[in-house]
Each structure stands twice: as structure tokens, then as C-alpha cells.
Amino acid sequence: MSVNNVIAEVDEARPDDDVTPPRRRAVRATPSWRKVLKNDWRLYSLLVLPIVFLLVFRYLPMAGNIIAFRRYRAGGSLFGDEWVGFHYIQMFISDPTFWKVFFNTLILGGLTLIVVFPLPIILALMFNELRSRAFKRIAQSISYLPHFMSVVIVAGVVLQVTASRGTINQIIEGFGGDAVPFMQLPEWFRTIYVGSEIWQTVGWGTILYLAALTTIDPQLYEAARIDGANRWQQVWHVTLPGLAPTIVVLLILNIGTFMAVGFEKVLLLYNPLLYPTADVISTYLYRVGLGTGQFSYATAIGLFEAIIGLVLILSANAISRRVVGTSLW
């Protein structure tokens, strides 16, 4: 056999250059949920109590919302006696009190969101700029303290401070002014409510922002200093962008509770003289439900408030996802 014939036979036996052998891919089988549960059952058992809590105290009570569409009578069926459709919701919307409590809720919620929400961010930035660690810890501890007081104690302190012979009026009289009956004048309620919210919640609200500040890469500050950035420019171009995801998530959560407006504190602070500015949807619901025994009507009001809150949080989440790129889900 000649050399050319051998080369020809080898060429025929060699696969074409264009045909490449299929690559072997490492296929990793996904374990079934039964296998995962069997292997990590100790870890998953920790979820049992939280799930039971949510089912019993959060989801099971939702079944009671059905009486918003049924006529409930004391001593009758637990889920109402007859269907009435949207009668109670229409009754609430046509109620002359509706627009008053609705606008009071919007104004108090808006003031809380606009005034109170940015303050923990500012306070966290100020804490971050402190150089003395001892002074920083003392200042943080003092700012956290009001959060651990119950709403009842906070309301009691506010009522004492704003009383006719309280601290504020003593200061006013000390400067030659006349005492102001703060808790009898509707125009003062919103200022007092927002002020008490600032005192009680701002210090505690800095915790998440301070935790987020620790995740910012120090090399970014070093690079900013090399570029000649001063402290304010470092805060603006490094710190605030690092806090942006946390700020957006907390803003969405705050918008979701926009309509709740601190029901307990409003209920403890207000009186009939302050109804023009202090009466909100949740306090009106409380008076109607427990004061007059109209449970179906009160449930319809609560459901209306919950639907508005749901729409707000869905809208805020969608806007945030589209504009900023950060969202809750």
C-alpha cells in the first residue's frame, strides 16, 4: 500500500472539521422538595410557629370581612344573616362625615410622611459624621429611648406638656404671653401630633440607615477624597447613593401604612373639641363599631381603608420599580 493510499484512508476515517462533537454539559439534578425537606427538616421546623401565628391571627380573621357585605345582627349568624351587597360602602361614602375623616387622614398621613420620614435619614448622616465614638453612642442611646415608651405614656406626656399649666404654657407666660389651650383648639392638633411622632420615632428609625451605611465600600470614600471631594460632596455622591435602596424600600412601606395614621395615639390625644382636624377614618371606625354596635358598617369602613392602603403600596412599588429599579417584589 502506498503512502498516498494510507493518507486517503486516514482522511476518510477522520470526521469532518465542520462537525464538532457535542459538548458534554454538567446536568445537575434539582432535588425534589421532599428530599430538601427530609434533609433540612430541623431548619424548616423553625417556620412552623410563625406560619401558625400568621394563619390564626392574620389570615383567619380576614373571613370576618364578609359581614361588610352582609347584614350582621348581634346574636345572629357569625357571618351575617343576609346579603346586602355594597350597601354599607355606599352608606359610608354618602355619609357627611366621610369627606371630613378622609381628608383628615390624608393630611395627617401626608404630614407624617413629608416631615417625619426624612428626619431619620438626616439624623443617621449626622451620627455617621461624628468622630467621638463615646459621644456617638450616648447620642444614639438618648435618641432611641422614646421608642421604648408605650403610646399611652407618650400621649400622657404630650397631654401634660401641652396642658393649660403645662411646661409650654409656663414658658410662654414666662416671656409675658398668654397661656394657649392647645388641646382645645383644632388648629394645634396636627402640629402636636407630628411633633410627638418626631420625638418618639426618629431616633429608632436611624437604626436601619446606620446599618446600611456600614455596607458602603470605604474605597469609594478614598477615591472621592483623591478626586478632591469635600465632606458634603462625599455625602452627596457616595453616602446617599449607598442609602438609596434602603430609603426606597422604607418609603414604600410607609406609603402602605399611609392611611393607618397612628390610630392609638390619635385616639388617646383627641377629644370632641378636636374632631374637625383630629378625627380620622380609623377613629371614626372605632366609634361606629364599638360605640354604636354597627359592626357591618364598621367592617365596610375598615375594608375601604385597607383597599386604599393596598392600592397605594402597589402603585408605589410599581413606580419605584420603573423609575429607580428598586422594589419590594
C-alpha positions as semicolon CSV with decimal commas, in nm:
position;residue;x (nm);y (nm);z (nm)
1;M;0,000;0,000;0,000
2;S;0,139;0,335;-0,097
3;V;0,175;0,630;0,130
4;N;-0,094;0,825;-0,062
5;N;-0,344;0,544;-0,018
6;V;-0,274;0,536;0,358
7;I;-0,326;0,913;0,384
8;A;-0,652;0,884;0,184
9;E;-0,784;0,612;0,416
10;V;-0,694;0,818;0,725
11;D;-0,873;1,123;0,578
12;E;-1,187;0,919;0,514
13;A;-1,181;0,782;0,868
14;R;-1,127;1,135;1,023
15;P;-1,453;1,322;1,097
16;D;-1,523;1,639;0,909
17;D;-1,371;1,953;1,061
18;D;-1,708;2,132;1,047
19;V;-1,875;1,872;1,259
20;T;-1,775;1,934;1,616
21;P;-1,861;1,680;1,880
22;P;-2,140;1,783;2,112
23;R;-2,018;1,934;2,435
24;R;-2,088;1,747;2,748
25;R;-2,287;1,959;2,984
26;A;-2,286;1,901;3,353
27;V;-2,651;1,841;3,431
28;R;-2,723;1,881;3,798
29;A;-3,047;1,726;3,903
30;T;-3,264;1,958;4,112
31;P;-3,353;1,786;4,438
32;S;-3,721;1,745;4,500
33;W;-3,890;1,940;4,779
34;R;-3,944;1,617;4,967
35;K;-3,572;1,545;4,965
36;V;-3,490;1,902;5,068
37;L;-3,748;1,885;5,348
38;K;-3,611;1,550;5,464
39;N;-3,252;1,676;5,472
40;D;-3,321;2,015;5,635
41;W;-3,631;1,939;5,844
42;R;-3,472;2,090;6,154
43;L;-3,425;2,423;5,978
44;Y;-3,775;2,424;5,829
45;S;-3,932;2,333;6,164
46;L;-3,847;2,686;6,280
47;L;-4,111;2,814;6,036
48;V;-4,396;2,624;6,199
49;L;-4,477;2,870;6,478
50;P;-4,457;3,186;6,258
51;I;-4,680;3,022;5,997
52;V;-4,934;2,916;6,261
53;F;-4,929;3,269;6,405
54;L;-4,992;3,423;6,062
55;L;-5,273;3,179;5,985
56;V;-5,452;3,225;6,319
57;F;-5,405;3,597;6,383
58;R;-5,364;3,743;6,034
59;Y;-5,542;3,532;5,771
60;L;-5,823;3,363;5,966
61;P;-5,971;3,698;6,084
62;M;-5,997;3,808;5,719
63;A;-6,303;3,582;5,690
64;G;-6,484;3,833;5,912
65;N;-6,468;4,092;5,631
66;I;-6,762;3,914;5,474
67;I;-7,002;4,094;5,710
68;A;-6,917;4,415;5,520
69;F;-7,150;4,271;5,251
70;R;-7,398;4,101;5,484
71;R;-7,633;4,239;5,750
72;Y;-7,498;4,136;6,088
73;R;-7,715;4,131;6,397
74;A;-7,595;4,059;6,748
75;G;-7,698;3,707;6,845
76;G;-7,742;3,601;6,481
77;S;-7,510;3,418;6,246
78;L;-7,138;3,493;6,289
79;F;-7,111;3,579;5,919
80;G;-7,430;3,784;5,893
81;D;-7,791;3,698;5,815
82;E;-7,846;3,828;5,460
83;W;-7,655;3,969;5,164
84;V;-7,674;4,347;5,119
85;G;-7,405;4,395;4,851
86;F;-7,221;4,728;4,864
87;H;-7,489;4,892;5,078
88;Y;-7,258;4,974;5,372
89;I;-6,974;5,104;5,150
90;Q;-7,220;5,331;4,966
91;M;-7,358;5,433;5,306
92;F;-7,006;5,534;5,419
93;I;-6,927;5,730;5,102
94;S;-7,260;5,918;5,123
95;D;-7,208;5,987;5,495
96;P;-7,137;6,362;5,557
97;T;-6,861;6,257;5,797
98;F;-6,681;6,062;5,523
99;W;-6,506;6,352;5,350
100;K;-6,406;6,510;5,681
101;V;-6,235;6,197;5,816
102;F;-6,096;6,112;5,472
103;F;-5,922;6,450;5,431
104;N;-5,806;6,448;5,793
105;T;-5,649;6,108;5,729
106;L;-5,480;6,229;5,410
107;I;-5,344;6,544;5,576
108;L;-5,211;6,368;5,887
109;G;-5,063;6,085;5,678
110;G;-4,910;6,332;5,433
111;L;-4,757;6,546;5,709
112;T;-4,615;6,237;5,878
113;L;-4,466;6,115;5,550
114;I;-4,322;6,450;5,441
115;V;-4,194;6,574;5,779
116;V;-4,113;6,260;5,981
117;F;-3,980;6,024;5,712
118;P;-3,669;6,227;5,604
119;L;-3,559;6,306;5,961
120;P;-3,410;5,960;6,044
121;I;-3,201;5,985;5,725
122;I;-3,066;6,326;5,827
123;L;-3,002;6,209;6,186
124;A;-2,822;5,894;6,062
125;L;-2,598;6,107;5,839
126;M;-2,519;6,331;6,136
127;F;-2,436;6,029;6,355
128;N;-2,213;5,897;6,077
129;E;-2,012;6,219;6,074
130;L;-1,940;6,215;6,449
131;R;-1,577;6,142;6,529
132;S;-1,611;6,075;6,903
133;R;-1,736;5,715;6,942
134;A;-1,836;5,772;7,307
135;F;-2,045;6,079;7,225
136;K;-2,195;5,895;6,926
137;R;-2,311;5,604;7,144
138;I;-2,458;5,835;7,409
139;A;-2,643;6,041;7,146
140;Q;-2,782;5,727;6,980
141;S;-2,899;5,581;7,311
142;I;-3,078;5,904;7,407
143;S;-3,248;5,920;7,067
144;Y;-3,370;5,557;7,098
145;L;-3,529;5,596;7,443
146;P;-3,871;5,744;7,343
147;H;-3,934;5,445;7,115
148;F;-3,946;5,210;7,416
149;M;-4,225;5,410;7,581
150;S;-4,576;5,285;7,519
151;V;-4,816;5,501;7,323
152;V;-5,016;5,557;7,643
153;I;-4,714;5,706;7,821
154;V;-4,624;5,921;7,520
155;A;-4,982;6,052;7,498
156;G;-4,979;6,122;7,873
157;V;-4,652;6,318;7,843
158;V;-4,791;6,518;7,550
159;L;-5,111;6,600;7,739
160;Q;-4,914;6,709;8,045
161;V;-4,671;6,925;7,846
162;T;-4,948;7,097;7,647
163;A;-5,190;7,144;7,941
164;S;-5,301;7,491;8,050
165;R;-5,045;7,480;8,330
166;G;-4,800;7,261;8,139
167;T;-4,436;7,325;8,054
168;I;-4,501;7,502;7,723
169;N;-4,756;7,743;7,870
170;Q;-4,526;7,816;8,167
171;I;-4,253;7,914;7,919
172;I;-4,498;8,130;7,723
173;E;-4,616;8,302;8,041
174;G;-4,253;8,341;8,148
175;F;-4,196;8,555;7,837
176;G;-4,508;8,759;7,913
177;G;-4,752;8,579;7,682
178;D;-5,093;8,429;7,750
179;A;-5,149;8,056;7,803
180;V;-5,277;7,868;7,496
181;P;-5,534;7,585;7,539
182;F;-5,356;7,363;7,287
183;M;-5,577;7,056;7,332
184;Q;-5,895;7,260;7,288
185;L;-5,802;7,429;6,959
186;P;-5,833;7,208;6,648
187;E;-5,569;7,405;6,457
188;W;-5,296;7,291;6,700
189;F;-5,366;6,916;6,686
190;R;-5,170;6,837;6,368
191;T;-4,862;7,021;6,495
192;I;-4,877;6,840;6,829
193;Y;-4,932;6,500;6,665
194;V;-4,642;6,539;6,418
195;G;-4,416;6,676;6,694
196;S;-4,486;6,374;6,916
197;E;-4,418;6,141;6,620
198;I;-4,080;6,308;6,563
199;W;-3,986;6,276;6,930
200;Q;-4,090;5,910;6,955
201;T;-3,984;5,757;6,623
202;V;-3,696;5,948;6,462
203;G;-3,417;5,807;6,680
204;W;-3,529;5,447;6,636
205;G;-3,572;5,499;6,263
206;T;-3,199;5,569;6,223
207;I;-3,104;5,206;6,302
208;L;-3,168;5,070;5,954
209;Y;-2,990;5,363;5,788
210;L;-2,686;5,326;6,017
211;A;-2,675;4,955;5,931
212;A;-2,695;5,040;5,560
213;L;-2,408;5,289;5,600
214;T;-2,176;5,008;5,716
215;T;-2,223;4,828;5,382
216;I;-2,081;5,117;5,174
217;D;-1,732;5,035;5,044
218;P;-1,470;5,260;5,219
219;Q;-1,269;5,263;4,895
220;L;-1,541;5,480;4,743
221;Y;-1,473;5,749;5,006
222;E;-1,098;5,711;4,946
223;A;-1,147;5,756;4,571
224;A;-1,369;6,059;4,633
225;R;-1,105;6,219;4,859
226;I;-0,835;6,156;4,596
227;D;-1,060;6,336;4,346
228;G;-1,076;6,632;4,584
229;A;-1,430;6,583;4,718
230;N;-1,507;6,756;5,047
231;R;-1,728;6,604;5,320
232;W;-2,052;6,737;5,174
233;Q;-1,964;6,608;4,826
234;Q;-1,876;6,266;4,972
235;V;-2,217;6,253;5,140
236;W;-2,396;6,359;4,823
237;H;-2,210;6,136;4,575
238;V;-2,123;5,830;4,789
239;T;-2,335;5,807;5,105
240;L;-2,677;5,898;4,967
241;P;-2,650;5,666;4,661
242;G;-2,549;5,388;4,901
243;L;-2,858;5,454;5,114
244;A;-3,095;5,484;4,817
245;P;-3,220;5,119;4,811
246;T;-3,296;5,129;5,186
247;I;-3,469;5,466;5,154
248;V;-3,688;5,342;4,868
249;V;-3,794;5,022;5,046
250;L;-3,883;5,207;5,368
251;L;-4,067;5,475;5,171
252;I;-4,283;5,210;5,003
253;L;-4,360;5,051;5,340
254;N;-4,451;5,391;5,486
255;I;-4,681;5,466;5,194
256;G;-4,851;5,129;5,255
257;T;-4,941;5,236;5,610
258;F;-5,028;5,587;5,495
259;M;-5,398;5,551;5,587
260;A;-5,339;5,394;5,931
261;V;-5,212;5,727;6,080
262;G;-5,124;5,608;6,430
263;F;-5,476;5,514;6,541
264;E;-5,381;5,456;6,907
265;K;-5,211;5,792;6,952
266;V;-5,489;5,989;6,782
267;L;-5,749;5,809;6,994
268;L;-5,560;5,888;7,315
269;L;-5,491;6,252;7,228
270;Y;-5,812;6,376;7,075
271;N;-6,143;6,488;7,224
272;P;-6,472;6,611;7,070
273;L;-6,337;6,967;7,050
274;L;-6,058;6,845;6,818
275;Y;-6,278;6,637;6,583
276;P;-6,257;6,892;6,294
277;T;-5,886;6,815;6,246
278;A;-5,818;6,503;6,456
279;D;-6,095;6,264;6,357
280;V;-5,956;6,013;6,105
281;I;-6,102;5,704;5,936
282;S;-5,971;5,460;6,197
283;T;-6,106;5,658;6,495
284;Y;-6,442;5,706;6,320
285;L;-6,447;5,330;6,256
286;Y;-6,379;5,269;6,626
287;R;-6,666;5,495;6,737
288;V;-6,908;5,343;6,489
289;G;-6,808;4,980;6,556
290;L;-6,778;4,974;6,934
291;G;-6,974;5,287;7,022
292;T;-7,295;5,221;6,831
293;G;-7,262;4,847;6,760
294;Q;-7,287;4,882;6,378
295;F;-7,039;4,605;6,307
296;S;-7,121;4,559;5,939
297;Y;-7,085;4,933;5,875
298;A;-6,758;4,946;6,071
299;T;-6,622;4,647;5,876
300;A;-6,708;4,819;5,547
301;I;-6,515;5,130;5,661
302;G;-6,215;4,919;5,760
303;L;-6,225;4,732;5,429
304;F;-6,241;5,061;5,239
305;E;-5,935;5,188;5,429
306;A;-5,746;4,862;5,366
307;I;-5,819;4,871;4,992
308;I;-5,684;5,227;4,967
309;G;-5,368;5,120;5,151
310;L;-5,326;4,820;4,917
311;V;-5,366;5,038;4,608
312;L;-5,113;5,289;4,744
313;I;-4,845;5,028;4,819
314;L;-4,892;4,854;4,481
315;S;-4,869;5,187;4,299
316;A;-4,561;5,298;4,495
317;N;-4,391;4,964;4,432
318;A;-4,464;4,978;4,058
319;I;-4,343;5,340;4,029
320;S;-4,027;5,261;4,224
321;R;-3,951;4,955;4,007
322;R;-3,994;5,158;3,689
323;V;-3,817;5,479;3,796
324;V;-3,549;5,373;4,046
325;G;-3,517;5,000;3,973
326;T;-3,573;4,901;4,338
327;S;-3,893;4,744;4,467
328;L;-4,029;4,511;4,733
329;W;-4,112;4,237;4,483
